[in-house]
């Protein structure tokens, strides 16, 4: 697994509620901060809600901010954003909602690259460990993404 190949992770779960009940949560840029150990929150940078500044924290990397751009927003279906540059992102993230029976299949996905990211210095310094560096980072993302989806499920199903 190489960074240049755009490593990715996708998680999903079933939520016993229609997409319309879930949409306000997945399109809230601050919601993941309630459940993630890394993402700390965000604020819109424009009234049209096309870009936002996100705040993050990681024990090995410290604290940082990044600007993200909404690249797809289809109400009750898709909310997606690109980090740093909409055309050449450091990472791409998305929520997808798909009606399934009386509920919804809720999915979150992320893809690394193609632009350099916070992993780039570590990979450059230790190219022989690139696969291990990427695998560990994908595992961290998977853990936070599953926590976010479970948190959304718990909020929606407890209403």
C-alpha atoms as an extended CHARMM CRD file, in Angstrom:
* protein
*
       159  EXT
         1         1  UNK       CA              0.0000000000        0.0000000000        0.0000000000  PROA      1               0.0000000000
         2         2  UNK       CA              1.4750000000        3.2850000000       -1.1230000000  PROA      2               0.0000000000
         3         3  UNK       CA              0.2920000000        6.8440000000       -0.5210000000  PROA      3               0.0000000000
         4         4  UNK       CA              0.4160000000        7.4950000000       -4.2570000000  PROA      4               0.0000000000
         5         5  UNK       CA             -2.2830000000        4.8300000000       -4.7230000000  PROA      5               0.0000000000
         6         6  UNK       CA             -4.8260000000        6.8440000000       -2.6980000000  PROA      6               0.0000000000
         7         7  UNK       CA             -5.4110000000        4.4880000000        0.2310000000  PROA      7               0.0000000000
         8         8  UNK       CA             -8.9380000000        4.6600000000        1.5850000000  PROA      8               0.0000000000
         9         9  UNK       CA            -11.2710000000        3.3670000000        4.2510000000  PROA      9               0.0000000000
        10        10  UNK       CA            -15.0530000000        3.0230000000        4.2430000000  PROA      10              0.0000000000
        11        11  UNK       CA            -17.3310000000        2.1230000000        7.1360000000  PROA      11              0.0000000000
        12        12  UNK       CA            -21.0870000000        1.7260000000        7.2480000000  PROA      12              0.0000000000
        13        13  UNK       CA            -23.9580000000        0.7010000000        9.4680000000  PROA      13              0.0000000000
        14        14  UNK       CA            -27.7210000000        0.5100000000        9.4090000000  PROA      14              0.0000000000
        15        15  UNK       CA            -29.7320000000        3.2470000000       11.1320000000  PROA      15              0.0000000000
        16        16  UNK       CA            -33.3890000000        2.6130000000       11.9420000000  PROA      16              0.0000000000
        17        17  UNK       CA            -34.5290000000        5.9830000000       10.5830000000  PROA      17              0.0000000000
        18        18  UNK       CA            -35.1020000000        7.5100000000        7.1520000000  PROA      18              0.0000000000
        19        19  UNK       CA            -32.3780000000        9.5810000000        5.4400000000  PROA      19              0.0000000000
        20        20  UNK       CA            -34.3180000000       12.7820000000        6.2160000000  PROA      20              0.0000000000
        21        21  UNK       CA            -33.8200000000       12.1810000000        9.9530000000  PROA      21              0.0000000000
        22        22  UNK       CA            -30.0710000000       11.6290000000        9.5380000000  PROA      22              0.0000000000
        23        23  UNK       CA            -29.2480000000       14.3790000000        7.0340000000  PROA      23              0.0000000000
        24        24  UNK       CA            -29.1590000000       17.2750000000        9.5360000000  PROA      24              0.0000000000
        25        25  UNK       CA            -26.4940000000       15.4050000000       11.5050000000  PROA      25              0.0000000000
        26        26  UNK       CA            -24.2060000000       14.3700000000        8.6370000000  PROA      26              0.0000000000
        27        27  UNK       CA            -24.3640000000       17.8420000000        7.0970000000  PROA      27              0.0000000000
        28        28  UNK       CA            -23.4240000000       19.4720000000       10.4400000000  PROA      28              0.0000000000
        29        29  UNK       CA            -19.6670000000       20.1070000000       10.1570000000  PROA      29              0.0000000000
        30        30  UNK       CA            -19.2840000000       20.0500000000       13.9460000000  PROA      30              0.0000000000
        31        31  UNK       CA            -21.0740000000       16.7970000000       14.6620000000  PROA      31              0.0000000000
        32        32  UNK       CA            -18.0380000000       14.4750000000       14.2560000000  PROA      32              0.0000000000
        33        33  UNK       CA            -16.2680000000       16.3940000000       17.0330000000  PROA      33              0.0000000000
        34        34  UNK       CA            -18.7810000000       14.8940000000       19.4850000000  PROA      34              0.0000000000
        35        35  UNK       CA            -17.4540000000       11.3980000000       18.7710000000  PROA      35              0.0000000000
        36        36  UNK       CA            -13.9510000000       11.6590000000       17.2850000000  PROA      36              0.0000000000
        37        37  UNK       CA            -10.7610000000       11.6860000000       19.3320000000  PROA      37              0.0000000000
        38        38  UNK       CA             -9.0160000000       13.7180000000       16.6120000000  PROA      38              0.0000000000
        39        39  UNK       CA            -11.4640000000       16.1440000000       15.0210000000  PROA      39              0.0000000000
        40        40  UNK       CA            -12.1140000000       19.0040000000       17.4510000000  PROA      40              0.0000000000
        41        41  UNK       CA            -14.6120000000       21.1510000000       15.5280000000  PROA      41              0.0000000000
        42        42  UNK       CA            -15.0460000000       23.4920000000       12.5960000000  PROA      42              0.0000000000
        43        43  UNK       CA            -16.4500000000       26.8160000000       11.4990000000  PROA      43              0.0000000000
        44        44  UNK       CA            -17.8740000000       27.9050000000        8.1810000000  PROA      44              0.0000000000
        45        45  UNK       CA            -15.6970000000       30.3810000000        6.2960000000  PROA      45              0.0000000000
        46        46  UNK       CA            -18.4680000000       31.7170000000        4.0710000000  PROA      46              0.0000000000
        47        47  UNK       CA            -22.2160000000       32.3420000000        4.1780000000  PROA      47              0.0000000000
        48        48  UNK       CA            -22.8070000000       29.9210000000        1.2970000000  PROA      48              0.0000000000
        49        49  UNK       CA            -21.3090000000       27.1170000000        3.4190000000  PROA      49              0.0000000000
        50        50  UNK       CA            -18.8830000000       25.9880000000        0.7420000000  PROA      50              0.0000000000
        51        51  UNK       CA            -15.7050000000       26.0240000000        2.8570000000  PROA      51              0.0000000000
        52        52  UNK       CA            -14.8190000000       25.5210000000        6.4950000000  PROA      52              0.0000000000
        53        53  UNK       CA            -11.8580000000       25.6110000000        8.8290000000  PROA      53              0.0000000000
        54        54  UNK       CA            -11.4290000000       22.3750000000       10.7810000000  PROA      54              0.0000000000
        55        55  UNK       CA             -9.4790000000       21.9640000000       14.0190000000  PROA      55              0.0000000000
        56        56  UNK       CA             -7.7170000000       18.6880000000       14.7640000000  PROA      56              0.0000000000
        57        57  UNK       CA             -5.5150000000       17.1650000000       17.4430000000  PROA      57              0.0000000000
        58        58  UNK       CA             -3.4020000000       14.0120000000       17.4450000000  PROA      58              0.0000000000
        59        59  UNK       CA             -0.9610000000       12.8520000000       20.1560000000  PROA      59              0.0000000000
        60        60  UNK       CA              1.8630000000       12.3670000000       17.6410000000  PROA      60              0.0000000000
        61        61  UNK       CA              1.1700000000       15.4100000000       15.4480000000  PROA      61              0.0000000000
        62        62  UNK       CA             -0.0970000000       18.0050000000       17.8940000000  PROA      62              0.0000000000
        63        63  UNK       CA             -2.8200000000       20.4710000000       16.9110000000  PROA      63              0.0000000000
        64        64  UNK       CA             -3.4980000000       21.8720000000       13.4400000000  PROA      64              0.0000000000
        65        65  UNK       CA             -6.1540000000       23.4560000000       11.2890000000  PROA      65              0.0000000000
        66        66  UNK       CA             -7.0610000000       22.8000000000        7.6970000000  PROA      66              0.0000000000
        67        67  UNK       CA             -9.4220000000       24.3700000000        5.2170000000  PROA      67              0.0000000000
        68        68  UNK       CA            -11.9230000000       22.0540000000        3.5580000000  PROA      68              0.0000000000
        69        69  UNK       CA            -14.2070000000       22.6240000000        0.5950000000  PROA      69              0.0000000000
        70        70  UNK       CA            -17.6410000000       21.0910000000        0.1280000000  PROA      70              0.0000000000
        71        71  UNK       CA            -17.4320000000       19.2660000000       -3.1980000000  PROA      71              0.0000000000
        72        72  UNK       CA            -20.8030000000       17.5110000000       -3.1650000000  PROA      72              0.0000000000
        73        73  UNK       CA            -24.0000000000       18.1750000000       -1.2710000000  PROA      73              0.0000000000
        74        74  UNK       CA            -27.1240000000       16.2990000000       -2.2810000000  PROA      74              0.0000000000
        75        75  UNK       CA            -29.7500000000       16.6600000000        0.4330000000  PROA      75              0.0000000000
        76        76  UNK       CA            -30.5540000000       13.3760000000        2.1790000000  PROA      76              0.0000000000
        77        77  UNK       CA            -27.9410000000       11.5420000000        0.0410000000  PROA      77              0.0000000000
        78        78  UNK       CA            -24.3300000000       12.8560000000        0.0360000000  PROA      78              0.0000000000
        79        79  UNK       CA            -22.2000000000       15.3360000000        1.9550000000  PROA      79              0.0000000000
        80        80  UNK       CA            -18.5690000000       15.3720000000        0.7810000000  PROA      80              0.0000000000
        81        81  UNK       CA            -15.5530000000       17.6220000000        1.2460000000  PROA      81              0.0000000000
        82        82  UNK       CA            -11.9390000000       17.9060000000        0.1170000000  PROA      82              0.0000000000
        83        83  UNK       CA             -9.1140000000       18.9980000000        2.4180000000  PROA      83              0.0000000000
        84        84  UNK       CA             -6.8120000000       21.8590000000        1.3510000000  PROA      84              0.0000000000
        85        85  UNK       CA             -7.6990000000       21.9910000000       -2.3590000000  PROA      85              0.0000000000
        86        86  UNK       CA            -10.9470000000       20.8680000000       -3.9890000000  PROA      86              0.0000000000
        87        87  UNK       CA             -9.1570000000       19.8380000000       -7.1880000000  PROA      87              0.0000000000
        88        88  UNK       CA             -6.0290000000       18.2810000000       -5.6450000000  PROA      88              0.0000000000
        89        89  UNK       CA             -6.9030000000       17.3980000000       -2.0440000000  PROA      89              0.0000000000
        90        90  UNK       CA             -4.7220000000       16.1070000000        0.7570000000  PROA      90              0.0000000000
        91        91  UNK       CA             -7.7410000000       13.9460000000        1.6670000000  PROA      91              0.0000000000
        92        92  UNK       CA            -11.3400000000       13.4830000000        0.5810000000  PROA      92              0.0000000000
        93        93  UNK       CA            -14.1730000000       12.6840000000        2.9780000000  PROA      93              0.0000000000
        94        94  UNK       CA            -17.8310000000       11.8320000000        2.4370000000  PROA      94              0.0000000000
        95        95  UNK       CA            -21.0220000000       10.7010000000        4.0930000000  PROA      95              0.0000000000
        96        96  UNK       CA            -23.5420000000        8.7600000000        2.0280000000  PROA      96              0.0000000000
        97        97  UNK       CA            -27.1120000000        7.9110000000        2.9860000000  PROA      97              0.0000000000
        98        98  UNK       CA            -28.9740000000        5.1670000000        1.1660000000  PROA      98              0.0000000000
        99        99  UNK       CA            -32.5630000000        4.2360000000        1.9880000000  PROA      99              0.0000000000
       100       100  UNK       CA            -32.7120000000        0.5840000000        3.0430000000  PROA      100             0.0000000000
       101       101  UNK       CA            -36.0680000000       -0.8530000000        4.0410000000  PROA      101             0.0000000000
       102       102  UNK       CA            -37.5530000000        1.3560000000        6.7500000000  PROA      102             0.0000000000
       103       103  UNK       CA            -34.1320000000        2.7900000000        7.5930000000  PROA      103             0.0000000000
       104       104  UNK       CA            -30.8800000000        3.9740000000        6.0810000000  PROA      104             0.0000000000
       105       105  UNK       CA            -27.4960000000        2.5230000000        5.2320000000  PROA      105             0.0000000000
       106       106  UNK       CA            -25.1550000000        5.2410000000        6.5410000000  PROA      106             0.0000000000
       107       107  UNK       CA            -21.6650000000        5.2220000000        5.1040000000  PROA      107             0.0000000000
       108       108  UNK       CA            -18.5590000000        7.3210000000        5.7360000000  PROA      108             0.0000000000
       109       109  UNK       CA            -15.5080000000        7.1420000000        3.5110000000  PROA      109             0.0000000000
       110       110  UNK       CA            -12.1320000000        8.8560000000        3.2840000000  PROA      110             0.0000000000
       111       111  UNK       CA             -9.3400000000        8.7170000000        0.7480000000  PROA      111             0.0000000000
       112       112  UNK       CA             -5.7870000000        9.9360000000        1.2310000000  PROA      112             0.0000000000
       113       113  UNK       CA             -4.1450000000       12.2120000000       -1.3190000000  PROA      113             0.0000000000
       114       114  UNK       CA             -3.2490000000       12.8150000000       -3.9890000000  PROA      114             0.0000000000
       115       115  UNK       CA             -1.6960000000       15.9980000000       -2.5580000000  PROA      115             0.0000000000
       116       116  UNK       CA              0.8160000000       15.7360000000        0.3040000000  PROA      116             0.0000000000
       117       117  UNK       CA             -0.6030000000       15.5090000000        3.8200000000  PROA      117             0.0000000000
       118       118  UNK       CA              0.5810000000       15.2890000000        7.4020000000  PROA      118             0.0000000000
       119       119  UNK       CA              1.8230000000       11.7640000000        6.6490000000  PROA      119             0.0000000000
       120       120  UNK       CA              4.1730000000       12.9440000000        3.9320000000  PROA      120             0.0000000000
       121       121  UNK       CA              7.0900000000       13.9300000000        6.2450000000  PROA      121             0.0000000000
       122       122  UNK       CA              6.9670000000       10.5560000000        8.0330000000  PROA      122             0.0000000000
       123       123  UNK       CA              6.8530000000        8.6310000000        4.7550000000  PROA      123             0.0000000000
       124       124  UNK       CA              9.7090000000       10.7250000000        3.3440000000  PROA      124             0.0000000000
       125       125  UNK       CA             11.8200000000       10.1280000000        6.4620000000  PROA      125             0.0000000000
       126       126  UNK       CA             11.0560000000        6.3830000000        6.5960000000  PROA      126             0.0000000000
       127       127  UNK       CA             10.1540000000        5.1940000000        3.0870000000  PROA      127             0.0000000000
       128       128  UNK       CA             10.7280000000        1.5680000000        4.0960000000  PROA      128             0.0000000000
       129       129  UNK       CA              7.8620000000        1.9340000000        6.6110000000  PROA      129             0.0000000000
       130       130  UNK       CA              5.3670000000        3.6010000000        4.2520000000  PROA      130             0.0000000000
       131       131  UNK       CA              2.9370000000        0.6740000000        4.2440000000  PROA      131             0.0000000000
       132       132  UNK       CA              2.9420000000        0.4410000000        8.0460000000  PROA      132             0.0000000000
       133       133  UNK       CA              2.5310000000        4.2230000000        8.4450000000  PROA      133             0.0000000000
       134       134  UNK       CA             -0.4620000000        4.2360000000        6.1010000000  PROA      134             0.0000000000
       135       135  UNK       CA             -2.0610000000        1.1400000000        7.6420000000  PROA      135             0.0000000000
       136       136  UNK       CA             -1.8320000000        2.6480000000       11.1200000000  PROA      136             0.0000000000
       137       137  UNK       CA             -3.3500000000        5.9320000000        9.9370000000  PROA      137             0.0000000000
       138       138  UNK       CA             -6.1950000000        4.1480000000        8.1670000000  PROA      138             0.0000000000
       139       139  UNK       CA             -6.8910000000        2.2060000000       11.3710000000  PROA      139             0.0000000000
       140       140  UNK       CA             -7.0600000000        5.4830000000       13.3290000000  PROA      140             0.0000000000
       141       141  UNK       CA             -9.4760000000        6.9310000000       10.7870000000  PROA      141             0.0000000000
       142       142  UNK       CA            -11.5870000000        3.7340000000       10.8050000000  PROA      142             0.0000000000
       143       143  UNK       CA            -11.8870000000        3.8660000000       14.6070000000  PROA      143             0.0000000000
       144       144  UNK       CA            -13.0190000000        7.5140000000       14.6140000000  PROA      144             0.0000000000
       145       145  UNK       CA            -15.3460000000        7.0080000000       11.6540000000  PROA      145             0.0000000000
       146       146  UNK       CA            -17.0520000000        4.0250000000       13.3210000000  PROA      146             0.0000000000
       147       147  UNK       CA            -17.4360000000        6.0470000000       16.5240000000  PROA      147             0.0000000000
       148       148  UNK       CA            -19.0010000000        8.8920000000       14.5330000000  PROA      148             0.0000000000
       149       149  UNK       CA            -21.4610000000        6.6150000000       12.7300000000  PROA      149             0.0000000000
       150       150  UNK       CA            -22.3890000000        4.8650000000       15.9680000000  PROA      150             0.0000000000
       151       151  UNK       CA            -22.8600000000        8.2550000000       17.6270000000  PROA      151             0.0000000000
       152       152  UNK       CA            -25.1710000000        9.3920000000       14.8170000000  PROA      152             0.0000000000
       153       153  UNK       CA            -27.1140000000        6.1260000000       15.0630000000  PROA      153             0.0000000000
       154       154  UNK       CA            -27.4910000000        6.5100000000       18.8230000000  PROA      154             0.0000000000
       155       155  UNK       CA            -28.6830000000       10.1380000000       18.5250000000  PROA      155             0.0000000000
       156       156  UNK       CA            -31.1950000000        9.4010000000       15.7820000000  PROA      156             0.0000000000
       157       157  UNK       CA            -32.5580000000        6.1670000000       17.2200000000  PROA      157             0.0000000000
       158       158  UNK       CA            -32.9720000000        7.6220000000       20.7110000000  PROA      158             0.0000000000
       159       159  UNK       CA            -35.3480000000       10.3370000000       19.4830000000  PROA      159             0.0000000000
